[in-house]
Amino acid sequence: MTLRYAAAVCAVLCVAAPAAAQSADAQQERAAAVKYLEETRQAFLASVANVTDGQWTFRSAPGSWSIAEVAEHIAITESTVPGLIAEKMMQAPPKTPGEGMTDERLIAGVTDRSEKAQAPEMLKPVNKWATKDALVRDFNASRDKTIEWVKTTPGDLRAHAAPHPVFGALDVHQWILLLAGHSARHTAQIEEVKTTAAYPK
């Protein structure tokens, strides 16, 4: 092997190895996001599985959301946010290195029910679904679509960012985590409704 050939081989390997490592890291991150999407899906489905009609529409206090309204908020978000991610955020300007927060802080923040937040008008419940079964069916379809997108979409999910009104600049991968964490946050809200003294038995 000549010195020139050896140098050429070294140059290729030195470039290719980090790229392969990055690709493996990206695959692991996507797998972790899919796992979180699946876990939070199952938790939500379990929370509404045995809810009766009376429990579904029960309000723990005047002006509070019923389980039906919380579930609808989850389902509307599931059908709205992924489209924004796929169509707009992946086209957003590249993320500035070091910008934003860590994934761990994001998930902790979005699932922290001690901090209350007002849902934007477009994501508020409007009695869109006539039955719980119809809502669950459409939620599952939306979550399936999101999971498939995370698994198969080309491009670097960390390379683009868009602002969130509470958490600031989030990259596309973090927006996916936010979506899953959002359902976890409101699944906890459903469980809180069930602890109300007047909750139908």
C-alpha positions as CSV (number, residue, x, y, z in Angstrom):
1,M,0.0,0.0,0.0
2,T,1.5,3.3,-1.0
3,L,1.6,6.3,1.3
4,R,-0.8,8.2,-1.1
5,Y,-3.3,5.3,-1.1
6,A,-3.1,4.9,2.7
7,A,-3.7,8.6,3.1
8,A,-6.7,8.4,0.8
9,V,-8.2,5.5,2.7
10,C,-7.6,7.2,6.0
11,A,-9.3,10.4,4.8
12,V,-12.4,8.4,3.7
13,L,-12.6,6.5,7.0
14,C,-12.1,9.7,9.1
15,V,-15.1,11.3,7.4
16,A,-17.3,8.3,7.1
17,A,-17.0,7.1,10.7
18,P,-18.5,10.2,12.4
19,A,-21.3,10.3,9.8
20,A,-22.1,6.6,10.6
21,A,-22.1,7.4,14.3
22,Q,-24.4,10.4,13.8
23,S,-26.7,8.2,11.8
24,A,-26.8,5.6,14.6
25,D,-27.5,8.3,17.1
26,A,-30.3,9.7,15.0
27,Q,-31.9,6.2,14.7
28,Q,-31.7,5.7,18.5
29,E,-33.3,9.1,19.1
30,R,-36.1,8.3,16.7
31,A,-36.7,4.9,18.3
32,A,-36.8,6.6,21.7
33,A,-39.4,9.1,20.4
34,V,-41.5,6.3,19.0
35,K,-41.3,4.4,22.3
36,Y,-42.5,7.6,24.1
37,L,-45.3,8.0,21.6
38,E,-46.5,4.4,22.1
39,E,-46.2,4.6,25.9
40,T,-48.2,7.8,26.2
41,R,-50.8,6.4,23.7
42,Q,-51.4,3.4,25.8
43,A,-51.7,5.5,29.0
44,F,-54.3,7.7,27.4
45,L,-56.3,4.7,26.0
46,A,-56.2,3.0,29.4
47,S,-57.5,6.2,31.1
48,V,-60.6,6.4,29.0
49,A,-61.2,2.6,28.4
50,N,-63.8,2.0,31.2
51,V,-65.2,5.5,31.5
52,T,-69.0,5.4,31.5
53,D,-71.2,7.9,29.7
54,G,-72.0,9.7,32.9
55,Q,-68.3,9.8,33.9
56,W,-67.4,10.9,30.3
57,T,-69.4,14.2,30.6
58,F,-68.9,14.8,34.4
59,R,-67.4,18.2,35.3
60,S,-65.6,18.4,38.6
61,A,-66.4,22.1,38.9
62,P,-68.2,24.8,37.0
63,G,-66.0,25.8,34.0
64,S,-63.7,22.9,34.3
65,W,-63.3,20.4,31.5
66,S,-65.0,17.0,31.5
67,I,-63.0,13.9,30.6
68,A,-64.7,14.1,27.2
69,E,-63.4,17.7,26.7
70,V,-59.9,16.8,27.9
71,A,-59.8,13.8,25.6
72,E,-61.1,15.9,22.7
73,H,-58.3,18.5,23.4
74,I,-55.8,15.6,23.1
75,A,-57.3,14.3,19.9
76,I,-57.5,17.7,18.2
77,T,-53.9,18.4,19.1
78,E,-52.9,15.0,17.7
79,S,-54.6,15.7,14.4
80,T,-53.3,19.3,14.1
81,V,-49.7,19.6,15.4
82,P,-48.1,16.8,13.3
83,G,-49.2,18.5,10.1
84,L,-47.5,21.7,11.2
85,I,-44.4,19.7,12.0
86,A,-44.3,17.9,8.6
87,E,-45.3,20.8,6.4
88,K,-43.8,23.9,8.1
89,M,-41.2,23.1,10.8
90,M,-39.1,20.8,8.6
91,Q,-38.8,23.8,6.3
92,A,-37.9,26.2,9.1
93,P,-34.5,27.8,9.3
94,P,-31.7,25.6,10.7
95,K,-31.4,25.4,14.4
96,T,-28.7,27.5,16.1
97,P,-26.2,25.2,17.9
98,G,-26.9,25.3,21.7
99,E,-30.3,26.9,21.2
100,G,-33.2,25.7,23.3
101,M,-33.5,23.3,26.2
102,T,-32.7,19.7,26.7
103,D,-35.2,16.9,25.9
104,E,-35.4,16.0,29.6
105,R,-36.2,19.5,30.7
106,L,-38.8,19.8,28.0
107,I,-40.6,16.5,29.0
108,A,-40.5,17.5,32.7
109,G,-41.9,20.9,31.8
110,V,-44.8,19.8,29.6
111,T,-45.9,17.1,32.0
112,D,-45.7,19.3,35.1
113,R,-49.4,19.9,36.1
114,S,-48.4,22.4,38.8
115,E,-48.0,24.9,36.0
116,K,-51.3,25.6,34.3
117,A,-51.6,26.7,30.7
118,Q,-54.4,28.0,28.5
119,A,-55.1,26.0,25.4
120,P,-55.1,28.1,22.1
121,E,-58.5,28.5,20.5
122,M,-57.7,26.1,17.7
123,L,-57.1,23.3,20.1
124,K,-60.0,23.8,22.5
125,P,-62.8,21.2,22.6
126,V,-65.9,21.9,20.4
127,N,-67.8,18.6,20.8
128,K,-66.3,17.4,17.5
129,W,-66.8,13.7,18.2
130,A,-70.2,12.2,18.9
131,T,-68.9,9.2,20.8
132,K,-65.9,8.2,22.8
133,D,-65.2,5.3,20.4
134,A,-65.1,7.7,17.4
135,L,-62.6,10.0,19.3
136,V,-60.4,7.0,20.2
137,R,-60.4,5.7,16.6
138,D,-59.3,9.1,15.2
139,F,-56.7,9.6,17.9
140,N,-55.2,6.2,17.1
141,A,-55.2,7.0,13.4
142,S,-53.4,10.3,14.1
143,R,-50.9,8.7,16.4
144,D,-50.2,5.9,13.9
145,K,-49.5,8.5,11.2
146,T,-47.1,10.4,13.5
147,I,-45.2,7.3,14.5
148,E,-44.9,6.3,10.8
149,W,-43.6,9.8,9.9
150,V,-41.0,9.7,12.7
151,K,-39.8,6.3,11.5
152,T,-39.6,7.1,7.8
153,T,-39.3,10.8,7.1
154,P,-36.0,11.8,5.6
155,G,-34.0,14.7,6.9
156,D,-32.4,15.6,10.3
157,L,-35.1,16.2,12.9
158,R,-32.5,18.1,15.0
159,A,-31.6,20.5,12.2
160,H,-34.6,22.7,12.2
161,A,-36.4,24.6,15.0
162,A,-39.6,26.5,15.6
163,P,-40.6,28.6,18.6
164,H,-43.0,27.4,21.2
165,P,-44.8,30.1,23.3
166,V,-43.8,28.6,26.6
167,F,-40.6,26.5,25.9
168,G,-39.0,28.7,23.3
169,A,-37.1,27.3,20.3
170,L,-37.6,23.5,20.0
171,D,-36.2,21.4,17.2
172,V,-38.5,19.0,15.3
173,H,-37.5,16.0,17.4
174,Q,-38.5,18.0,20.5
175,W,-41.8,19.0,18.9
176,I,-42.5,15.2,18.6
177,L,-41.6,14.7,22.3
178,L,-43.8,17.7,23.1
179,L,-46.8,16.0,21.3
180,A,-46.3,12.8,23.3
181,G,-45.8,14.7,26.6
182,H,-48.9,16.8,25.9
183,S,-51.0,13.6,25.9
184,A,-49.3,12.5,29.1
185,R,-50.0,15.8,30.7
186,H,-53.7,15.6,29.9
187,T,-54.0,11.9,30.7
188,A,-52.9,13.0,34.2
189,Q,-55.7,15.6,34.1
190,I,-58.2,12.8,33.3
191,E,-57.0,10.9,36.3
192,E,-57.4,14.0,38.5
193,V,-61.0,14.3,37.4
194,K,-61.6,10.7,38.6
195,T,-60.4,11.6,42.1
196,T,-63.2,14.2,42.6
197,A,-65.5,13.3,45.4
198,A,-68.6,13.7,43.2
199,Y,-67.2,11.7,40.3
200,P,-69.9,9.2,39.3
201,K,-69.3,5.6,40.4
